[in-house]
Amino acid sequence: MSTRITVDPITRIEGHLRIDVDVDGGKVKKAWSSGQMWRGVELILQGRDPRDAWSITQRICGVCTTVHAIASVRAVENALQLEVPLNAQYIRNLIMLAHAVHDHIVHFYHLSALDWVDVTSALKADPDKTASLAESLSSWKLNGKHEMRAVKERLAGFVGGGQLGIFTNGYWGHPAMKLPPEVNLLAVAHYLQALEVQRKANKIVSILGAKTPHIQNLAVGGVANPIATDSQSVLTVERLLAIKGWIDELADFVKNVYLIDVAAVGAFYADWTKYGAGVTNYLSVPDLPLDTKGTQFALPGGYIDAGDVSKFKPITSFNDDFWGKGVEESVKHSWYEDGNKKPLHPYKGETKPNYTDFQDAGKYSWLKSPTFYGKPAQVGPLAHVLCMFAAGHEPTRKYATAALDTVSALAKTKVGIDALHSTIGRHAARAVRCAVMVDQLNDQWGLLINNIAKGDVKTFNQPVFPKGESMGVGFHEAPRGVLSHWVVIDNGKIKNYQCVVPSTWNACPKNDKDEMGPYEASLVGNPIADPERPLEVLRTVHSFDPCIACAVHLTDTENASSVSIKVV
Amino acid sequence: MRAVVLGVGNIILADEGVGVRVVEALERDYAMPPGVNVIDAGTSGMEMLEDMSDLDFLLVVDAIAAGKAPGELVQLRGDEVPVFFRRNLSPHGIGLSDVLASLEFLGAEPKETVILGVQPTSLDLSTELTPTIAARVPELVAQVVDELTQRGLAPTRK
């Protein structure tokens, strides 16, 4: 006899992601991941001007606005084989990087740390001991006794006033919570500091993108930022210097706080290196183009089959066929018509809804099921870090080794790169990637300054649409992983448009061969201490940074998120 | 005095985008006095933290599922506001309520919050509001102008 646990929704925005698990003997035996919301933006785009697609696609999701905008302009540029001026590449790169750093910091501290950190336990901590622990781990300026005492006082006032606020629905006192009170207090202190520091990343996006949360500066063919070192209204030296200041503050926090906190949490939860590997085919794409054609990139990407880093195969350009021909989507278990009974390439993709009901062995999700050369693949920071590691990317090796060394020292046992194939490993990889990204913010800033100093102020190439049909794909290694937009243009109008988003790769239902998607596979085998409070399910799903890209944000006064349990 | 008018919603899902459409109309027809910031927040979350810190007045415009007839206007103020946000709150999601909860923890929450909304007719895929809801946009704009005017922040008609 097993118990069915349904968590719906697992992301707060109503109706996004539902997870079902069958639990037997205290472990997950079967899992289903279901997108509960139809994402049909593709249909809205048909017949429109391809130059407008990016501003519509950035409305798909409130979390991933800029990434859809970037993937969309790249798809149209790829269809036209349009080159993008260097300044535009660097400005886009800076926006992508700042967005990614923002996303990773917020994900760890504000959206998933509470799966591991027991806020109420922090009230029992000795602030002075917390400070000595923190100072033994890092030279960060805000780790002192004074700071820790102030944080404990604020927390005590907040909780003591019966005002748990943001912490209301946490699983406090859950048996799977294992951090000592001092580590919990340290995490709360850094939670608060991260709220401050994430603003700097957002400021970079808002200055370069002209506005947040929806950037205004993109254009098919480049960016709309005029560069003039002596004008107030455009990208001036003064603004560029302000950006540099924020980059330095972000780098300090990411390297001296985030990377170390992740290692500390990982050391106390070393058992979670055994759970959550799931699908170990890893897919990532190269990003941060360094030339106008998209053939050289600052960060490598590619494919690793069955977790074997030695079998890494790189993807090398926007035109690489190894990438472009490998992607297909199945709808066997999705609420779409399946006339062909076989997976389709995104250029030929169809989006014809066919809602049934939640059928365990049949259709149960609005997400399609993407495959790479017929296999499910995990995407996201872990995939990216493993691919960059395999490609010999030095900064990735440096930060991954540093993080694993800190874990090894704290856990008093050697922890190697294999530990990354896990729930906690996804958090560690995200922090490693974030450290690589803050270094790249510096590099790309320098490239932009040097290029402007050479007298190049070009930011835009005019697109020209040929008669007849052309096709293109734009990819982007987004915070949640590989994002791709596929466009078919006919006589200057969009004929077909498909978005294959990171959470579709990871949260997909079973594919045409009934193989589980990454969320599902990573849940199987997880321990469940208390079916009423399935914290372990949340830990594994949240480690992917779930975001089902459709973002209904209707304010709902009637429903609340729920966990339902039944015996089956 | 610092105030923000926040238009919330998804403009590709018909009436879900009404909050954004209201702030678009507001910006088109009115000039704001100093201290008032009008933001098209879309469906975003933590990116808003900076703009929403230490406000005297936050005015949110959104589609609200309050179980009323489509097109019926809804206002939430005073005690209704925190209850309304808490009901949706979890430590794991993203969105406006998380921003407000974070601001509370930082001690930087708005001194006063009012929510203006309308019960939607359709959340189907479309970049247009339904006629019923589109007809309500001028009233919502007028309500926003009233709320600001009552607090000495009168916008001027362009």
Interface residues (C-beta under 8 A of the other chain):
Chain A: I10 T11 R12 I13 W38 G40 V41 L43 I44 I56 R59 I60 C61 G62 V63 T65 H102 V106 H110 L111 S112 L114 D115 R154 F158 Q163 G165 I166 F167 T168 N169 G170 L192 L195 Q198 R199 N202 K203 V205 T212 P213 H214 L538 H542 C547 A551 V552 H553 L554 T555 D556 T557 E558 A560 S561
Chain B: V8 G9 N10 I11 I12 L13 E16 D40 A41 G42 T43 S44 G45 M46 E47 M48 L49 E50 D62 A63 I64 A65 A66 G67 F84 R86 R87 N88 L89 S90 P91 H92 G93 I94 G95 L96 S97 D98 A101 S102 E104 F105 L106 G107 I115 G117 P120 L123 L125 S126 T127
